[in-house]
Amino acid sequence: MATVTLKGNECNLAGNEVKVGDKAPEVKVVKSDDLSEVTVGGAKDKAQLVIAVPSLDTPVCAMETTKFNNQAAGIDGLEVTVVSMDLPFAAKRFCSTEGIENLTVASDYRNKDFANAYGVLIADGPLAGVTARAIFVIDRDGNIVYKQLVPEITEEPNYEEALEAAKKTAAA
């Protein structure tokens, strides 16, 4: 079982841990703008950058979403989705307030299918039930070609590394 830390305290992750080289599980999440379902994972006509965050209502998650909105959304051939457990209504308000228009913000609140399928569901501790901070890049064939599980939940990911993997995959 994979683990991350929250302010130095270990938290176990539940679900099926996926690795680079695995097929990306195809799961449905709920779009914040209209409550429709959108699929992440699986084969598509574009590469995918899927970003899991604990909650858009925290400074680190808000900053991360804003940075990817500004930097990743301009990559041709790339579909960008941020997934959290936030209710779609709260996520929609966040997007309106922060000007998030260049990527899809979605919620896994209904069944936690994404968090379980990708092994990023925090199983214990104060944040039990939300997603860990993680990034997945998926190629057009539906293979995971990059994974970044941020070891400390309160820290930002390595943007440069994730964006480089996304650009390379989208261009392939």
C-alpha positions as CSV (number, residue, x, y, z in Angstrom):
1,M,0.0,0.0,0.0
2,A,1.4,3.4,-1.0
3,T,1.6,6.2,1.5
4,V,2.0,10.0,1.6
5,T,2.4,12.3,4.5
6,L,0.3,15.2,5.9
7,K,2.6,17.6,7.8
8,G,5.0,14.6,8.4
9,N,2.4,12.2,9.5
10,E,2.0,9.1,7.4
11,C,-1.3,8.5,5.6
12,N,-2.1,5.2,3.8
13,L,-3.6,5.2,0.3
14,A,-6.4,2.9,-0.7
15,G,-7.4,1.6,-4.1
16,N,-5.5,0.0,-6.9
17,E,-2.1,1.6,-7.2
18,V,-1.3,2.2,-10.9
19,K,2.2,2.5,-12.3
20,V,3.9,3.9,-15.4
21,G,3.3,1.3,-18.1
22,D,-0.1,0.3,-16.8
23,K,-3.3,0.9,-18.8
24,A,-5.0,3.9,-17.3
25,P,-8.4,2.9,-15.8
26,E,-11.3,4.5,-17.6
27,V,-13.6,6.1,-15.0
28,K,-16.3,8.8,-14.9
29,V,-16.2,11.9,-12.8
30,V,-18.6,14.8,-12.6
31,K,-17.9,18.1,-14.4
32,S,-18.2,21.1,-12.1
33,D,-19.8,23.4,-14.7
34,D,-22.9,21.3,-15.6
35,L,-22.9,18.1,-13.5
36,S,-22.4,16.0,-16.6
37,E,-20.1,13.0,-16.5
38,V,-16.7,13.0,-18.2
39,T,-14.4,10.1,-18.7
40,V,-10.8,10.2,-17.7
41,G,-8.3,7.4,-18.6
42,G,-8.5,4.9,-21.4
43,A,-7.6,5.6,-25.0
44,K,-8.6,8.9,-26.5
45,D,-7.8,11.0,-29.5
46,K,-5.7,13.3,-27.3
47,A,-3.1,12.7,-24.6
48,Q,-4.4,13.3,-21.1
49,L,-3.0,15.2,-18.1
50,V,-5.0,14.1,-15.0
51,I,-4.3,16.1,-11.8
52,A,-5.6,14.8,-8.5
53,V,-5.9,17.4,-5.7
54,P,-7.3,17.0,-2.1
55,S,-9.5,20.1,-2.2
56,L,-9.7,23.3,-4.4
57,D,-10.5,25.1,-1.2
58,T,-6.9,25.0,0.0
59,P,-4.1,27.4,-1.0
60,V,-1.8,24.7,-2.5
61,C,-4.6,23.1,-4.5
62,A,-5.8,26.5,-5.7
63,M,-2.3,27.5,-6.8
64,E,-1.7,24.1,-8.5
65,T,-5.0,24.3,-10.4
66,T,-4.3,27.9,-11.5
67,K,-0.7,27.1,-12.7
68,F,-2.0,24.1,-14.8
69,N,-4.8,26.3,-16.1
70,N,-2.3,28.8,-17.3
71,Q,0.5,26.5,-18.4
72,A,-0.8,23.1,-19.5
73,A,-4.0,24.1,-21.2
74,G,-2.1,25.7,-24.1
75,I,-0.5,22.4,-25.1
76,D,-1.9,21.2,-28.4
77,G,-3.2,17.6,-28.4
78,L,-3.6,17.6,-24.6
79,E,-6.8,17.2,-22.5
80,V,-6.4,18.5,-18.9
81,T,-8.6,17.5,-16.0
82,V,-8.3,18.4,-12.4
83,V,-10.1,15.9,-10.1
84,S,-11.0,16.4,-6.4
85,M,-13.6,15.3,-4.0
86,D,-15.0,18.8,-3.8
87,L,-18.7,19.1,-4.6
88,P,-19.3,20.3,-8.1
89,F,-21.0,23.4,-6.8
90,A,-18.0,24.5,-4.8
91,A,-15.7,23.7,-7.7
92,K,-17.8,25.8,-10.0
93,R,-17.6,28.7,-7.6
94,F,-13.8,28.3,-7.3
95,C,-13.5,28.3,-11.1
96,S,-15.6,31.4,-11.4
97,T,-13.6,33.2,-8.7
98,E,-10.2,32.2,-9.9
99,G,-10.8,32.4,-13.7
100,I,-10.3,28.7,-14.4
101,E,-11.5,28.3,-18.0
102,N,-8.8,26.4,-19.8
103,L,-9.2,22.9,-18.3
104,T,-11.9,20.6,-16.9
105,V,-12.5,20.6,-13.2
106,A,-14.3,17.5,-12.0
107,S,-15.4,15.8,-8.9
108,D,-15.1,12.2,-7.8
109,Y,-17.6,12.6,-4.9
110,R,-20.2,10.2,-6.1
111,N,-18.4,6.8,-5.9
112,K,-14.7,7.7,-5.5
113,D,-14.2,5.6,-8.6
114,F,-11.2,7.7,-9.8
115,A,-9.5,7.7,-6.4
116,N,-9.9,3.9,-6.0
117,A,-9.0,3.0,-9.6
118,Y,-5.8,5.1,-9.5
119,G,-4.8,4.3,-5.9
120,V,-4.9,7.9,-4.6
121,L,-7.7,7.7,-2.0
122,I,-6.5,8.8,1.4
123,A,-7.6,5.9,3.7
124,D,-6.8,7.3,7.1
125,G,-5.9,10.4,9.0
126,P,-7.5,13.9,9.0
127,L,-8.0,13.8,5.2
128,A,-9.4,10.3,4.9
129,G,-11.8,10.2,2.0
130,V,-10.2,12.7,-0.3
131,T,-7.6,12.3,-3.0
132,A,-3.8,12.5,-2.5
133,R,-1.9,15.0,-4.6
134,A,-0.9,13.2,-7.8
135,I,-0.4,13.7,-11.5
136,F,-0.9,11.2,-14.3
137,V,0.0,11.6,-18.0
138,I,-1.8,9.2,-20.3
139,D,-0.9,8.6,-23.9
140,R,-3.5,8.3,-26.8
141,D,-3.4,4.5,-26.4
142,G,-4.5,4.8,-22.8
143,N,-1.2,3.9,-21.2
144,I,0.2,5.8,-18.1
145,V,3.5,7.3,-19.3
146,Y,4.1,9.5,-16.3
147,K,3.1,9.4,-12.6
148,Q,3.9,11.8,-9.8
149,L,2.6,11.1,-6.4
150,V,3.5,14.1,-4.2
151,P,5.0,12.6,-1.0
152,E,3.9,15.5,1.3
153,I,0.3,16.5,0.7
154,T,0.9,20.1,1.7
155,E,3.6,20.6,-1.0
156,E,3.3,21.5,-4.6
157,P,4.2,19.0,-7.4
158,N,7.1,19.3,-9.7
159,Y,5.4,21.3,-12.4
160,E,8.3,21.4,-14.8
161,E,8.6,17.6,-14.9
162,A,4.9,17.0,-15.3
163,L,4.5,19.6,-18.0
164,E,7.5,18.3,-19.9
165,A,6.0,14.8,-19.8
166,A,2.6,16.2,-21.0
167,K,4.2,18.1,-23.9
168,K,6.3,15.1,-25.0
169,T,3.2,12.8,-24.9
170,A,0.9,15.2,-26.6
171,A,3.4,15.7,-29.4
172,A,3.9,12.0,-30.0
